[in-house]
Amino acid sequence: MKICPCCGNILIPKKVLAHYGRYIEVDQCEHCGGIWFDKYELYSMKAEEVEKFSIEKSIKSLCQPSICPNDKSPLMLLKDPLIPKDIVIYYCEQCFGMWLPLDSLRKYKAYQRSRKESFNKESRENLPKELEEKIDLLLKKGEEDLKKQNEFELDYKMSQFVSVVLLILKILSYFIKR
């Protein structure tokens, strides 16, 4: 159980979609709205997922977090010249987790999305048309392969389940015959 570094309330785990179709679990304080991200989670969370976070109460605290919810180390204010100054991010020097107020998370993900879009636009403009088509084809193929892999895993798990059921039935029939 993690404790909010701002207000001391319990952090509630929430699952959000990350890149490549996987999910990560982050922790949010329902009182102040701040979110704790373990190492790399902030970067891998999809920008659209920020809409899943809200504050149930109308209280928005402007506290300064003090200690890491994981290892109780002091949290430091992140000073990065590439990140806009109105985005407040605190980090732990020991576990590399990050704490953001909800409004800073929204601003950061909007900033991340705009940088990605401008980068994609610039890089795509310089590509030959044939190469761009090949990239799109590979991306679609990758998505199809991921779907097939998920179907295969489901079939495999189902076959394991059926094998276990059959084994149980054999064991039961052995005892019934006695």
C-alpha positions in Angstrom: 0.0 0.0 0.0 1.5 3.3 -1.1 0.9 6.6 0.7 0.4 9.9 -1.1 3.6 12.0 -0.8 1.5 15.2 -0.8 -1.4 14.7 1.6 -0.7 11.3 3.2 -3.8 9.5 1.9 -3.7 6.0 0.4 -2.8 5.9 -3.3 -5.3 3.9 -5.5 -3.9 1.7 -8.2 -5.3 2.3 -11.7 -4.5 0.4 -14.9 -3.8 2.4 -18.0 -2.9 1.5 -21.5 0.7 1.8 -22.5 2.4 1.5 -25.8 2.2 -1.7 -27.8 -1.1 -2.7 -26.2 0.2 -3.5 -22.8 -1.2 -2.2 -19.5 0.7 -0.6 -16.6 -0.5 0.1 -13.1 0.0 3.6 -11.7 -1.2 5.0 -8.4 -3.5 8.1 -7.9 -4.5 10.0 -4.8 -8.2 10.5 -4.8 -7.9 13.5 -2.5 -5.3 15.7 -4.2 -5.3 14.0 -7.6 -1.6 13.5 -7.9 -0.3 10.4 -9.7 2.7 8.2 -8.9 4.6 6.6 -11.8 7.2 3.9 -11.2 10.3 3.9 -13.3 9.5 4.5 -17.1 5.8 4.4 -16.6 5.3 8.1 -17.2 6.9 7.8 -20.7 5.2 4.6 -21.7 1.6 5.6 -20.8 -0.4 6.6 -23.8 -1.4 10.3 -23.9 -5.1 9.5 -24.4 -5.2 7.6 -21.1 -4.8 10.9 -19.1 -8.6 11.3 -19.4 -9.0 8.3 -17.0 -7.7 10.3 -14.1 -10.0 12.6 -12.1 -10.4 13.9 -8.6 -13.6 12.8 -7.0 -13.6 15.6 -4.5 -13.5 19.2 -5.6 -10.4 19.8 -3.5 -7.3 20.5 -5.5 -4.3 20.8 -3.2 -1.2 22.6 -4.2 1.1 20.7 -1.8 4.7 20.0 -2.3 5.4 16.2 -2.1 8.1 15.3 0.3 8.9 11.5 0.3 8.8 8.7 -2.2 5.9 6.3 -1.7 8.2 3.3 -2.6 11.3 3.8 -0.5 10.7 7.0 1.6 13.6 8.8 0.0 13.2 12.6 -0.5 11.6 13.7 -3.8 13.4 16.2 -6.0 11.9 18.7 -8.4 12.8 17.8 -12.0 14.5 20.6 -13.8 14.7 19.7 -17.5 15.2 22.4 -20.1 13.2 20.4 -22.7 10.1 20.3 -20.5 7.9 23.5 -20.3 8.4 25.3 -17.0 4.7 25.1 -16.0 4.9 21.3 -15.8 5.8 20.2 -12.3 7.4 16.8 -11.9 9.0 15.4 -8.8 11.3 12.3 -8.9 13.0 9.9 -6.6 16.7 9.6 -7.0 16.7 6.0 -5.6 13.9 4.2 -7.5 13.4 6.8 -10.4 9.7 7.0 -9.8 7.9 10.3 -10.6 5.1 12.3 -8.9 2.9 14.7 -10.9 -0.1 16.8 -9.9 -3.0 15.9 -12.2 -2.9 19.2 -14.1 0.8 18.8 -14.8 0.2 15.3 -16.1 -2.4 16.6 -18.5 0.0 19.4 -19.7 2.9 16.9 -20.0 0.9 14.4 -22.1 -0.4 17.2 -24.3 3.2 18.4 -24.7 4.4 14.9 -25.4 1.6 14.4 -28.0 2.4 17.7 -29.8 6.2 16.9 -30.0 5.4 13.4 -31.3 3.0 14.8 -34.0 5.5 17.5 -35.1 8.3 14.9 -35.2 6.2 12.5 -37.2 5.1 15.2 -39.6 8.7 16.4 -40.2 10.1 13.0 -40.6 7.3 11.8 -42.9 7.6 14.9 -45.1 11.2 13.9 -45.9 10.5 10.3 -46.7 10.1 9.0 -50.3 6.5 7.9 -50.9 7.5 4.3 -51.5 9.3 4.1 -48.2 6.3 5.6 -46.4 4.0 3.0 -47.9 6.4 0.2 -46.8 6.4 1.6 -43.2 2.6 1.7 -43.1 2.5 -1.8 -44.4 4.9 -3.0 -41.7 3.0 -1.2 -39.0 -0.3 -2.9 -40.1 1.4 -6.3 -40.3 2.8 -5.8 -36.8 -0.7 -5.1 -35.5 -2.1 -8.2 -37.2 0.8 -10.3 -35.8 0.0 -9.0 -32.3 -3.7 -10.0 -32.7 -2.7 -13.5 -34.0 -0.3 -13.9 -31.0 -3.1 -13.0 -28.6 -5.4 -15.5 -30.3 -2.7 -18.2 -30.1 -2.1 -17.5 -26.4 -5.8 -17.9 -25.7 -5.9 -21.2 -27.7 -2.9 -22.4 -25.7 -4.4 -21.5 -22.4 -7.6 -23.1 -23.3 -5.9 -26.3 -24.3 -4.0 -26.3 -21.0 -7.3 -25.9 -19.2 -8.9 -28.8 -21.1 -5.9 -31.0 -20.3 -6.2 -30.2 -16.6 -10.0 -31.0 -16.7 -9.3 -34.3 -18.4 -6.7 -35.2 -15.9 -9.1 -34.4 -13.0 -11.8 -36.5 -14.7 -9.3 -39.5 -15.0 -8.4 -39.2 -11.4 -12.0 -39.0 -10.4 -12.9 -42.0 -12.5 -10.1 -44.0 -10.9 -11.5 -43.3 -7.4 -15.1 -44.0 -8.5 -14.1 -47.4 -9.9 -12.6 -48.4 -6.5 
